[in-house]
């Protein structure tokens, strides 16, 4: 799930300059054969060939095969070094691979060749912002706006760069300008106005204007109910407002606000399933994890790497994470604990995992490691996915389903359960409340919960899903990694 501009990148893949492909007639087939025989390339043949390569680039990007897209773009540039569109797209796919320095060079070349393209300057501003060259990014965004005064996404980008400089008043002006311009629905992951409302809300929240922030987040959610960032930001702003109106003591004994085991048989699992609140560029990201180890006042929590990675910068979050545990307390009264990132897999690893550590004397004694089961799974075995899907009003959602395959190949376990962004990192349990997997992604490629599809090495071997079908790492794979890290003996 790539998070793109407006704190997320918006790239338009239709090249206005390109000639549309035309059917190859018999005469043109003969012409191609003659050209190859003579080792020459007539202009019409070359144009058609490059156009087909661009189509392959678009297909590779859609499939998140970014290295393949890069290779094809470099073929195009070997033939046509002055192709501004190829340089812009190269910038895009290099950014997708977190090759930011190389992406900036590609964008600069695109601007050099075609300095009248607002899109070129917009993308240059975006990658410069990732380099934290904010002054240069602001110049690029302003140039894009000068070239296209109705470019709402450029105003979003400008607002983001100004916000990064803590110039919140100026950022707010930019976001409001974006909202005054025509809507743009061509980008990803959502529309220009949705992004602007969310970004404006986050800027207002940072100024302490929580009521105004909540209204903006509500507008973003109204425009796009599936934009999980705005959903999470709305919940967090509402929590902060409730705390302002009714301050709570730092130490709260939440054990007195638990249901009885007879009322909630999954209580031990719910209690040891963490709710992880990660501070990201766009506001807050909410996901799941579970306690794998406890010693005294210290607990270790397993989750996904992408849970603790900022989707904009593709780097680990810089501010402390916050952790909540299950209780019947309202959200504003629920205790939060600071957590640090202890271990993470690399972004080239086949498994997307992280381990967090909490050390706090307030940590309730009943929060204990979950039990896991590494026995072979059978098809249609009943399972439950515990997590915090953004589209549910209450966290610690338990979604029931089945294992869809007993084949023990690769790292992934396909499961039939209704899941969404926010389930990432959560435990997949059997009917005995034993962990049999760690949720990582939604199998429907258009709605991935994970932002790191490239880490899911055997996803191509699984048939396309017709709904929100989940993928989890088998618990034996996870335990093996934890032992390598010496988190477990």
C-alpha positions as CSV (number, residue, x, y, z in Angstrom):
1,X,0.0,0.0,0.0
2,X,2.0,2.9,-1.1
3,X,1.3,6.1,0.8
4,X,1.7,8.9,-1.7
5,X,1.5,12.7,-1.9
6,X,-0.3,15.2,0.3
7,X,2.0,13.7,2.8
8,X,1.7,11.1,0.0
9,X,2.8,11.1,-3.6
10,X,0.3,11.7,-6.4
11,X,1.7,10.7,-9.8
12,X,-0.2,10.8,-13.0
13,X,0.8,8.1,-15.4
14,X,-0.8,9.4,-18.6
15,X,1.8,11.2,-20.7
16,X,0.1,13.9,-22.7
17,X,3.0,14.1,-25.1
18,X,3.1,10.5,-26.1
19,X,1.6,9.1,-29.4
20,X,-1.1,6.5,-28.7
21,X,-0.2,3.0,-30.0
22,X,-1.8,2.2,-33.3
23,X,-2.5,-1.3,-34.8
24,X,0.4,-2.8,-36.8
25,X,-0.7,-3.4,-40.3
26,X,1.0,-5.9,-42.6
27,X,2.9,-3.1,-44.2
28,X,4.3,-1.9,-40.9
29,X,5.2,-5.5,-40.0
30,X,7.3,-5.7,-43.2
31,X,8.8,-2.3,-42.4
32,X,9.9,-3.5,-39.0
33,X,11.5,-6.6,-40.4
34,X,13.3,-4.5,-43.0
35,X,14.5,-2.0,-40.4
36,X,15.8,-4.9,-38.2
37,X,17.6,-6.4,-41.2
38,X,19.2,-3.1,-42.0
39,X,20.0,-2.4,-38.3
40,X,18.1,0.9,-38.5
41,X,15.0,2.1,-36.7
42,X,12.6,4.3,-38.6
43,X,11.0,7.0,-36.4
44,X,7.5,5.4,-36.6
45,X,8.9,2.0,-35.5
46,X,10.9,3.5,-32.7
47,X,8.0,5.6,-31.4
48,X,5.8,2.5,-31.3
49,X,8.4,0.5,-29.6
50,X,8.9,3.1,-26.9
51,X,5.2,3.5,-26.4
52,X,4.9,-0.3,-25.8
53,X,7.7,0.0,-23.3
54,X,5.8,2.7,-21.4
55,X,2.8,0.4,-21.2
56,X,5.0,-2.2,-19.7
57,X,6.3,0.3,-17.2
58,X,2.8,1.2,-16.1
59,X,1.9,-2.5,-15.8
60,X,5.0,-3.2,-13.6
61,X,4.2,-0.2,-11.4
62,X,0.6,-1.3,-11.0
63,X,1.9,-4.8,-9.9
64,X,4.4,-3.0,-7.5
65,X,7.3,-4.5,-9.5
66,X,9.4,-1.4,-9.2
67,X,12.8,-2.8,-10.1
68,X,11.3,-4.2,-13.3
69,X,9.8,-0.8,-14.1
70,X,13.2,0.8,-13.5
71,X,14.9,-1.6,-15.9
72,X,12.4,-0.9,-18.7
73,X,12.7,2.9,-18.2
74,X,16.5,2.6,-18.5
75,X,16.0,0.8,-21.8
76,X,13.8,3.7,-23.0
77,X,16.5,6.3,-21.9
78,X,19.2,4.3,-23.7
79,X,17.2,4.9,-26.9
80,X,16.0,8.4,-26.1
81,X,18.1,10.1,-23.4
82,X,16.1,13.3,-23.6
83,X,12.7,11.7,-22.9
84,X,11.4,13.9,-20.0
85,X,8.5,11.5,-19.2
86,X,10.9,8.6,-18.8
87,X,13.1,10.6,-16.4
88,X,10.0,11.6,-14.4
89,X,8.8,8.0,-14.2
90,X,12.3,6.9,-13.3
91,X,12.2,9.3,-10.4
92,X,8.9,7.8,-9.4
93,X,10.0,4.2,-9.4
94,X,13.3,5.0,-7.7
95,X,11.4,6.7,-5.0
96,X,9.2,3.6,-4.7
97,X,12.4,1.6,-4.0
98,X,13.6,4.2,-1.4
99,X,16.5,5.3,-3.7
100,X,15.9,8.9,-2.9
101,X,19.2,10.4,-4.0
102,X,18.9,8.8,-7.4
103,X,15.3,9.8,-7.6
104,X,16.2,13.4,-7.1
105,X,18.8,13.2,-9.9
106,X,16.1,11.7,-12.3
107,X,13.6,14.5,-11.4
108,X,16.2,17.2,-11.9
109,X,16.9,15.8,-15.4
110,X,13.1,15.7,-16.2
111,X,12.9,19.4,-15.1
112,X,16.0,20.3,-17.2
113,X,14.5,18.7,-20.3
114,X,10.9,20.0,-19.8
115,X,10.8,23.0,-17.5
116,X,7.2,23.8,-18.5
117,X,5.8,20.7,-16.8
118,X,4.1,21.3,-13.4
119,X,4.1,17.6,-12.7
120,X,7.9,17.5,-13.0
121,X,8.4,20.2,-10.5
122,X,5.8,18.7,-8.2
123,X,7.6,15.3,-8.1
124,X,10.9,17.1,-7.6
125,X,9.5,18.9,-4.6
126,X,8.2,15.6,-3.2
127,X,11.6,13.8,-3.3
128,X,13.5,16.9,-2.2
129,X,11.2,17.0,0.8
130,X,12.1,13.4,1.5
131,X,15.8,14.5,1.5
132,X,14.7,17.1,4.1
133,X,15.8,19.8,1.6
134,X,12.7,21.8,2.6
135,X,13.7,25.2,1.1
136,X,14.4,23.6,-2.3
137,X,11.2,21.5,-2.1
138,X,9.2,24.7,-1.4
139,X,10.7,26.4,-4.4
140,X,9.8,23.4,-6.6
141,X,6.2,23.3,-5.3
142,X,5.9,27.0,-5.9
143,X,7.2,26.6,-9.4
144,X,4.6,23.9,-10.1
145,X,1.9,26.2,-8.8
146,X,3.1,29.0,-11.0
147,X,3.0,26.7,-14.0
148,X,-0.5,25.4,-13.0
149,X,-2.3,27.6,-10.5
150,X,-5.1,25.0,-10.3
151,X,-2.8,22.2,-9.1
152,X,-4.4,21.2,-5.8
153,X,-1.8,18.5,-5.1
154,X,1.0,21.0,-5.4
155,X,-0.6,23.2,-2.7
156,X,-0.9,20.0,-0.6
157,X,2.8,19.4,-1.1
158,X,3.7,23.0,-0.3
159,X,1.6,22.8,2.9
160,X,3.4,19.6,3.9
161,X,6.9,21.2,3.4
162,X,5.9,24.3,5.3
163,X,4.4,22.1,8.1
164,X,7.7,20.2,8.3
165,X,9.3,23.6,8.9
166,X,6.8,24.2,11.7
167,X,5.3,27.1,9.7
168,X,1.8,25.9,10.5
169,X,0.0,29.2,9.7
170,X,1.5,29.2,6.2
171,X,0.8,25.5,5.8
172,X,-2.9,26.0,6.7
173,X,-3.2,28.7,4.0
174,X,-1.8,26.3,1.4
175,X,-4.2,23.5,2.5
176,X,-7.2,25.9,2.4
177,X,-6.1,27.0,-1.1
178,X,-6.0,23.3,-2.2
179,X,-9.6,23.0,-1.0
180,X,-10.7,26.1,-3.0
181,X,-9.5,24.5,-6.2
182,X,-11.3,21.8,-8.3
183,X,-11.2,18.3,-6.9
184,X,-8.6,15.8,-8.3
185,X,-9.5,12.2,-8.0
186,X,-6.7,10.8,-10.2
187,X,-4.1,10.3,-7.5
188,X,-3.3,7.7,-4.9
189,X,-4.2,6.8,-2.2
190,X,-7.1,9.2,-2.2
191,X,-8.4,12.5,-3.6
192,X,-6.7,15.9,-3.4
193,X,-9.5,17.4,-1.2
194,X,-9.4,14.4,1.1
195,X,-5.7,14.8,1.6
196,X,-6.1,18.6,2.1
197,X,-8.8,18.1,4.8
198,X,-6.7,15.6,6.6
199,X,-3.5,17.7,6.4
200,X,-5.3,20.8,7.5
201,X,-6.8,18.9,10.4
202,X,-3.4,17.7,11.5
203,X,-1.9,21.2,11.3
204,X,-4.9,22.5,13.4
205,X,-4.4,19.7,15.9
206,X,-0.7,20.6,16.3
207,X,-1.9,24.2,17.1
208,X,-4.2,22.8,19.8
209,X,-7.4,23.7,17.8
210,X,-8.9,20.3,18.4
211,X,-12.6,21.1,17.6
212,X,-11.5,22.6,14.2
213,X,-9.2,19.6,13.6
214,X,-12.0,17.2,14.2
215,X,-14.3,19.0,11.7
216,X,-11.6,18.7,9.0
217,X,-10.9,15.0,9.7
218,X,-14.7,14.4,9.5
219,X,-14.7,16.0,6.1
220,X,-11.9,13.8,5.0
221,X,-13.7,10.7,6.2
222,X,-16.9,11.8,4.5
223,X,-15.1,12.2,1.2
224,X,-13.3,8.9,1.5
225,X,-14.4,6.5,4.2
226,X,-11.6,4.1,3.2
227,X,-8.8,6.6,3.9
228,X,-7.6,5.0,7.1
229,X,-5.2,7.8,8.0
230,X,-8.1,10.3,8.4
231,X,-10.1,7.7,10.3
232,X,-7.2,7.2,12.8
233,X,-6.6,10.9,13.1
234,X,-10.2,11.6,13.9
235,X,-10.2,9.1,16.7
236,X,-7.0,10.5,18.1
237,X,-8.2,14.1,18.0
238,X,-11.5,13.1,19.7
239,X,-9.5,11.3,22.4
240,X,-7.3,14.4,23.0
241,X,-10.4,16.6,23.2
242,X,-12.0,14.3,25.7
243,X,-8.8,14.4,27.8
244,X,-8.7,18.2,27.7
245,X,-12.2,18.4,28.9
246,X,-11.8,15.7,31.6
247,X,-8.1,15.2,32.5
248,X,-7.2,11.7,33.7
249,X,-4.6,10.6,36.3
250,X,-1.4,9.1,34.9
251,X,-1.8,5.8,36.8
252,X,-5.1,4.0,36.2
253,X,-5.8,0.4,37.4
254,X,-7.6,-1.0,34.3
255,X,-7.8,-4.5,35.8
256,X,-11.0,-3.3,37.6
257,X,-12.5,-2.6,34.2
258,X,-12.2,-6.0,32.6
259,X,-15.0,-8.4,31.8
260,X,-15.2,-11.8,33.5
261,X,-13.6,-14.7,31.7
262,X,-17.0,-16.4,31.6
263,X,-18.3,-13.3,29.7
264,X,-15.3,-13.0,27.4
265,X,-13.5,-16.4,26.7
266,X,-10.9,-14.6,24.6
267,X,-10.0,-12.2,27.4
268,X,-6.3,-13.5,27.8
269,X,-5.7,-13.0,24.1
270,X,-7.4,-9.6,24.0
271,X,-5.5,-8.5,27.0
272,X,-2.1,-9.4,25.5
273,X,-2.9,-8.0,22.0
274,X,-1.4,-4.5,21.8
275,X,-2.9,-1.5,20.2
276,X,0.1,0.3,18.6
277,X,-0.2,4.1,17.9
278,X,2.6,5.2,15.7
279,X,3.3,8.9,15.1
280,X,3.7,9.3,11.3
281,X,4.0,12.3,9.0
282,X,0.2,12.4,8.3
283,X,-0.8,12.1,12.0
284,X,-1.3,8.7,13.6
285,X,-1.1,5.1,12.4
286,X,-2.9,2.4,14.4
287,X,-2.1,-1.3,14.2
288,X,-1.7,-4.4,16.3
289,X,0.9,-6.5,18.0
290,X,1.0,-9.1,20.7
291,X,3.1,-9.9,23.8
292,X,5.6,-12.7,23.1
293,X,7.7,-12.3,26.3
294,X,7.5,-10.8,29.8
295,X,10.1,-10.4,32.5
296,X,9.2,-8.3,35.5
297,X,8.1,-4.8,34.3
298,X,9.4,-5.4,30.8
299,X,7.3,-6.8,27.9
300,X,8.3,-7.6,24.3
301,X,5.7,-7.2,21.6
302,X,5.8,-8.7,18.0
303,X,4.4,-6.7,15.1
304,X,5.2,-5.9,11.5
305,X,8.0,-3.7,10.3
306,X,5.7,-1.6,8.2
307,X,3.6,-0.8,11.3
308,X,6.6,1.2,12.7
309,X,7.7,2.7,9.4
310,X,6.5,6.1,8.2
311,X,4.8,5.5,4.9
312,X,6.0,8.8,3.5
313,X,9.7,8.6,4.4
314,X,9.9,4.8,4.4
315,X,12.0,5.1,7.6
316,X,11.3,4.0,11.1
317,X,9.2,6.4,13.0
318,X,11.3,8.9,14.9
319,X,9.0,9.7,17.9
320,X,8.1,7.2,20.7
321,X,5.4,4.7,20.0
322,X,2.5,4.4,22.4
323,X,0.8,1.1,23.4
324,X,-2.6,0.4,24.8
325,X,-4.0,-2.9,26.2
326,X,-7.6,-4.1,26.2
327,X,-10.1,-3.0,28.9
328,X,-13.6,-1.7,29.0
329,X,-12.4,1.8,29.8
330,X,-13.3,4.5,27.3
331,X,-10.5,5.4,25.0
332,X,-9.5,8.7,26.8
333,X,-9.2,6.8,30.1
334,X,-7.2,3.8,28.8
335,X,-3.6,3.9,30.0
336,X,-0.8,4.3,27.4
337,X,2.7,3.0,27.6
338,X,5.8,4.2,25.8
339,X,7.6,1.6,23.6
340,X,10.9,1.6,21.8
341,X,11.7,-0.3,18.6
342,X,14.1,-3.1,19.6
343,X,14.4,-5.2,16.4
344,X,13.3,-4.9,12.8
345,X,13.8,-6.9,9.7
346,X,15.4,-5.1,6.8
347,X,13.3,-3.9,3.9
348,X,14.9,-6.6,1.7
349,X,14.1,-9.4,4.1
350,X,11.5,-12.0,3.2
351,X,9.6,-11.4,6.4
352,X,8.1,-8.1,7.6
353,X,8.6,-8.2,11.4
354,X,9.5,-5.9,14.3
355,X,9.8,-6.3,18.1
356,X,8.9,-3.5,20.5
357,X,9.9,-3.2,24.1
358,X,8.0,-1.7,27.0
359,X,9.5,-1.1,30.4
360,X,7.0,0.4,32.9
361,X,6.3,-0.3,36.5
362,X,2.6,0.4,35.8
363,X,2.4,-2.6,33.4
364,X,-0.4,-4.8,34.8
365,X,0.7,-8.3,35.9
366,X,-2.1,-10.1,34.0
367,X,-0.6,-9.0,30.6
368,X,1.4,-12.2,29.8
369,X,2.9,-13.8,26.7
370,X,0.5,-15.6,24.4
371,X,0.9,-19.3,23.8
372,X,1.7,-20.4,20.3
373,X,1.2,-23.6,18.4
374,X,3.6,-24.7,15.6
375,X,1.7,-27.9,14.7
376,X,0.7,-28.4,11.1
377,X,-2.5,-26.7,10.1
378,X,-5.3,-28.3,8.2
379,X,-7.5,-26.7,5.5
380,X,-10.7,-25.1,6.8
381,X,-9.3,-25.0,10.4
382,X,-11.2,-22.4,12.3
383,X,-9.2,-19.3,13.2
384,X,-9.6,-15.7,14.6
385,X,-7.8,-12.5,13.7
386,X,-7.4,-10.0,16.5
387,X,-6.7,-6.4,15.6
388,X,-7.9,-2.9,15.2
389,X,-9.4,-2.4,11.7
390,X,-9.8,1.3,10.9
391,X,-13.4,0.7,9.7
392,X,-14.7,-0.6,13.0
393,X,-15.8,1.7,15.8
394,X,-14.2,-0.4,18.6
395,X,-10.7,-1.8,18.7
396,X,-9.8,-5.4,19.6
397,X,-12.0,-6.7,16.8
398,X,-12.2,-10.5,16.6
399,X,-12.8,-11.6,13.0
400,X,-13.5,-15.4,12.5
401,X,-12.5,-17.3,9.5
402,X,-10.7,-20.4,8.2
403,X,-7.3,-21.5,7.0
404,X,-7.7,-21.8,3.2
405,X,-4.6,-24.0,2.5
406,X,-2.7,-26.5,4.5
407,X,0.3,-26.5,2.1
408,X,3.3,-25.5,4.2
409,X,5.3,-23.6,1.6
410,X,6.9,-20.3,1.8
411,X,6.3,-18.0,4.8
412,X,2.7,-17.1,4.2
413,X,-0.5,-18.6,5.5
414,X,-3.7,-17.7,3.5
415,X,-6.8,-17.1,5.7
416,X,-10.4,-16.4,4.9
417,X,-11.4,-13.6,7.3
418,X,-12.7,-10.1,7.0
419,X,-9.7,-7.8,7.7
420,X,-8.6,-4.3,7.0
421,X,-5.8,-1.8,7.6
422,X,-5.2,-1.9,11.4
423,X,-5.1,-5.7,11.6
424,X,-1.4,-5.6,10.7
425,X,0.8,-7.3,13.3
426,X,-2.0,-8.8,15.2
427,X,-2.2,-12.5,16.3
428,X,-4.0,-15.2,14.3
429,X,-5.3,-17.7,16.9
430,X,-6.9,-21.1,16.8
431,X,-9.9,-22.2,18.9
432,X,-7.7,-22.9,21.9
433,X,-6.5,-19.3,21.9
434,X,-3.0,-20.3,20.7
435,X,-1.2,-18.1,18.2
436,X,-0.7,-19.8,14.8
437,X,0.3,-16.8,12.8
438,X,1.0,-13.1,12.6
439,X,-1.2,-11.1,10.3
440,X,0.7,-9.1,7.6
441,X,-1.4,-8.1,4.6
442,X,-4.7,-8.3,2.7
443,X,-4.4,-10.6,-0.3
444,X,-6.5,-8.4,-2.6
445,X,-3.6,-6.5,-4.2
446,X,-5.6,-3.3,-4.6
447,X,-6.3,-3.0,-0.9
448,X,-3.1,-4.2,0.8
449,X,-2.9,-3.6,4.6
450,X,0.8,-3.9,4.3
451,X,2.9,-1.2,2.6
452,X,5.6,-3.6,1.9
453,X,4.3,-6.0,-0.8
454,X,7.8,-6.5,-2.0
455,X,8.5,-8.4,1.2
456,X,5.7,-10.9,0.5
457,X,7.8,-13.3,-1.6
458,X,5.3,-16.0,-2.3
459,X,2.2,-13.9,-2.8
460,X,2.3,-14.5,-6.5
461,X,1.8,-18.2,-5.9
462,X,-1.6,-17.6,-4.3
463,X,-4.6,-17.1,-6.5
464,X,-6.1,-13.6,-6.6
465,X,-8.7,-12.9,-3.9
466,X,-12.3,-12.0,-4.6
467,X,-12.5,-10.2,-1.2
468,X,-10.6,-9.1,1.8
469,X,-8.7,-12.3,2.3
470,X,-5.8,-12.2,4.8
471,X,-2.2,-13.3,4.7
472,X,-0.3,-14.2,7.9
473,X,3.2,-15.4,8.6
474,X,3.3,-18.9,10.0
475,X,4.2,-18.9,13.7
476,X,7.1,-21.2,13.2
477,X,8.7,-18.7,10.8
478,X,8.1,-15.9,13.3
479,X,9.5,-17.9,16.3
480,X,12.6,-18.8,14.2
481,X,13.3,-15.1,13.6
482,X,12.8,-14.2,17.3
483,X,15.3,-16.9,18.2
484,X,17.8,-15.5,15.7
485,X,17.4,-12.1,17.3
486,X,17.7,-13.8,20.8
487,X,14.4,-12.3,21.9
488,X,13.5,-15.9,22.7
489,X,15.8,-18.7,23.8
